[in-house]
Amino acid sequence: MIIMINGAFGAGKTTTAQVLQTHIPNSMIFDPEVIGYMLREIIPEEVRLQEERTDDFQDIELWRILTVKTVEEVKKKYNKHLIVPMTIYKSRNFEYILKEFQNIDKLYHFCLIASEETIHQRLASRGDKEGGWTYQQTKKCINTLTNEVYKEHINTDQLSTNEIINRILLRIGLIK
């Protein structure tokens, strides 16, 4: 099984993924950001296509392709359930990854949502620079990720991590 945990930066994806992993035997966390960082290192900006020369590695076409290929190979090689925390709000990338993940294994997608105030509080508490890149993404993430396309939504404003985990475990059938 593959469990995608989507949401704005600061919505609680990483914390949720880390705790969720302790409840799902034979699982591991797969973070697609690592692929993005790798691509930034190996493909100089001047080599990238014009549309790939942005501050978001998800604009590099190879990011979505390598994310899917790596998930496919990790599943084959290690036979683990994958928990995939990522902020993915660009519809082209989301639709591609969702479709391809469904071809690899049983897929669950959860989108953690929260108010702008909650997200900014969380970003500050983890040490992100106020006004920095993650803050700048908040409004567009909130506006996009609340769309029905990105369901199953879990509003995290008033939920503890354990309550979020319980909702996910209930939905995937690991608790009743």
Secondary structure, DSSP 8 states (H G I E B T S, - for coil): -EEEEEE-TTSSHHHHHHHHHTTSTTEEE--THHHHHHHHHHS-TTTS-GGG-SS-GGGSHHHHHHHHHHHHHHHHHH--EEEEEE----HHHHHHHHHHHHHHS-EEEEEEE--HHHHHHHHHHTT--TTSHHHHHHHHHHHHHTSGGG-SEEE-TT--HHHHHHHHHHHTTS--
